[in-house]
């Protein structure tokens, strides 16, 4: 079953359960996926990789919004954003632990023969493809920089 169909089913369940936060988050996901699917120049079918990228972007947006609301002393809005973020994360692949990420990056460094921060771009290119959807770009970048220093 395609992700958009799963989301539609989850929307029905959230409506029946009268779960406002989950329903709002799921509707947001469906909206973003439909927009990506029907965008000008887009293929008629949305790939799983594209859907995961959209969900990651949504998680990042919710996290940033929650940080802003917290800084502005609006915990009510920050809590809502965090709850929506948790709902969106349920549809993402399991995230890598710090140890798993380190092991993958060490393996890539060994494959490429990189030995300094100057070769970070080559390692990042391979690493972002290999851990796509399972680790944030910022975390990958920090770990690569740490291991090459």
CORQUI-V931604 format. One record per residue. D_LAST is the distance of its C-alpha to the last C-alpha in Angstrom with 2 decimals. Layout:
d_last->D_LAST
d_last->D_LAST
This chain:
d_last->44.36
d_last->42.29
d_last->40.09
d_last->42.47
d_last->45.37
d_last->43.61
d_last->42.97
d_last->46.65
d_last->47.76
d_last->45.54
d_last->47.05
d_last->50.49
d_last->49.55
d_last->48.08
d_last->51.27
d_last->53.44
d_last->51.46
d_last->51.59
d_last->47.87
d_last->47.28
d_last->43.52
d_last->42.87
d_last->45.40
d_last->43.85
d_last->40.34
d_last->41.80
d_last->43.83
d_last->40.78
d_last->39.00
d_last->42.11
d_last->42.47
d_last->38.95
d_last->39.40
d_last->42.84
d_last->41.68
d_last->38.94
d_last->41.55
d_last->44.14
d_last->42.02
d_last->43.20
d_last->41.84
d_last->40.59
d_last->41.80
d_last->44.51
d_last->42.38
d_last->39.12
d_last->36.58
d_last->34.81
d_last->31.40
d_last->32.73
d_last->34.23
d_last->31.02
d_last->29.23
d_last->32.11
d_last->31.98
d_last->28.26
d_last->29.04
d_last->31.94
d_last->29.93
d_last->27.41
d_last->30.45
d_last->32.09
d_last->29.07
d_last->28.75
d_last->32.54
d_last->32.63
d_last->30.09
d_last->32.29
d_last->35.44
d_last->34.08
d_last->33.19
d_last->36.72
d_last->38.26
d_last->39.54
d_last->38.76
d_last->41.49
d_last->39.78
d_last->36.31
d_last->37.77
d_last->39.33
d_last->36.09
d_last->34.28
d_last->37.22
d_last->37.16
d_last->33.43
d_last->34.17
d_last->36.94
d_last->34.79
d_last->32.05
d_last->34.79
d_last->34.92
d_last->31.22
d_last->29.81
d_last->28.40
d_last->24.88
d_last->22.15
d_last->21.17
d_last->17.63
d_last->17.92
d_last->19.32
d_last->16.67
d_last->13.88
d_last->16.15
d_last->16.81
d_last->13.28
d_last->12.59
d_last->15.90
d_last->15.14
d_last->12.03
d_last->14.50
d_last->17.21
d_last->15.59
d_last->13.97
d_last->10.80
d_last->8.32
d_last->6.36
d_last->6.14
d_last->9.78
d_last->10.76
d_last->9.92
d_last->13.69
d_last->14.88
d_last->13.08
d_last->14.25
d_last->17.70
d_last->18.23
d_last->16.75
d_last->18.96
d_last->21.94
d_last->21.44
d_last->21.08
d_last->23.47
d_last->25.50
d_last->23.84
d_last->20.76
d_last->20.23
d_last->18.21
d_last->16.48
d_last->15.46
d_last->14.21
d_last->12.18
d_last->10.61
d_last->9.96
d_last->8.53
d_last->6.06
d_last->5.39
d_last->5.61
d_last->3.81
d_last->0.00
